[in-house]
Amino acid sequence: MKSLKPEFLEVLTLSTEQGATLRRIGEYKGKQELFERQTPEVLKTLRSVALVESSESSNRIEGIVAPHKRIERLVLKTTTPRNRSEQEIAGYRDVLNLVHESTRDIPLSARVIQQFHQRLYRYLPSEGGHWKPTDNEIVERNAKGEITRVRFKAVSAVETPHAMDELIRGYNGAVGRDGREPLVVIPLTVLDFLCIHPFTDGNGRVARLLTLLLLYHFDYRVGKYISLERIFEESGQTYYDSLEASSHGWHDGRHDVVPWVTYFWGVLLRAYGEFEDRVGVVGGGRRSKAQRVRDAVERRVASFQISDIERDCAGTSRDTIRKVLRKLRDEGIIVSEGVGRGARWRRTEKRS
């Protein structure tokens, strides 16, 4: 599509700083196998945590929420969805598992994208998998749900099938025939998908699933262990601002992709940094268990229980976790909500 046209890519240049960022991500990719040779128990825990966080965060970005414990049970398939929010979360879980388990067998095609959307809706009364029948816009809403501003007017419904075919051809040409840098092509593909906005609903969630799929295609496996969706959520304002900045002039091919691409690379850098920290590889040594607990708390967006930190820090005793939590409480970094087995903690505005 617009960002993947050969004439657009031909004039796209990278600064020295951007080139250095790509090299840093490449260095992390080169260390993936080192990370993946760490304790199997730790990796198993990371995969489980990432599945839950991804299912929770990607839906919460769109205003779809459910209690954390319910989401855990849905992701682990120990319960069935009992309302619309849980049905949508279960659909995301299914596509996420498909991407993780069958990446090598899933090419990028219009049909695959429609199948992803169809699976998102598999537990809902309405059927997914169809391009939008009417035009749509990307808007901002207030607390009452009223539209306050139109961020972007997407491709029309009539033009959508052709635009999606162009997107696929552009992607395949860029990474295949032209051999473009995948870490440039992938965020541009996601940007164009979001500008087309091919579905009535669910575009953001499908875009995040496509991000994971395309990164897998080029052996960037960090999304298996660290939730990219959580990082997107935690940097939500920058996520939306960079997309809006890079969509200005998109219809005419005069847009500046740098804000979005720079943000996208920053998400990858953060994810790989977390992966390194969580498996305990820092400068050839292992990060202390107390520091790992601190890092796990810092990553938390919502309130949490001790059991949540135990999953993040496999191999760390509950006594150690309690000691660190008490210390963080005394430092004013977290506060306790409740007592006993049901006690929860939450971060304050202060940071460690």
Secondary structure as UniProt FT lines:
FT   HELIX           2..4
FT   HELIX           6..10
FT   HELIX           16..30
FT   HELIX           32..36
FT   HELIX           40..61
FT   TURN            62..63
FT   HELIX           68..75
FT   TURN            76..77
FT   HELIX           84..102
FT   HELIX           103..105
FT   HELIX           110..120
FT   TURN            121..123
FT   STRAND          137..141
FT   TURN            143..144
FT   STRAND          147..153
FT   TURN            157..159
FT   HELIX           160..172
FT   HELIX           173..177
FT   HELIX           182..196
FT   HELIX           203..217
FT   TURN            218..219
FT   HELIX           222..224
FT   HELIX           228..234
FT   HELIX           236..247
FT   TURN            248..249
FT   HELIX           250..252
FT   HELIX           258..279
FT   TURN            283..284
FT   HELIX           289..299
FT   HELIX           306..312
FT   TURN            313..315
FT   HELIX           318..330
FT   TURN            331..332
FT   STRAND          334..337
FT   HELIX           340..342
FT   STRAND          344..347
//
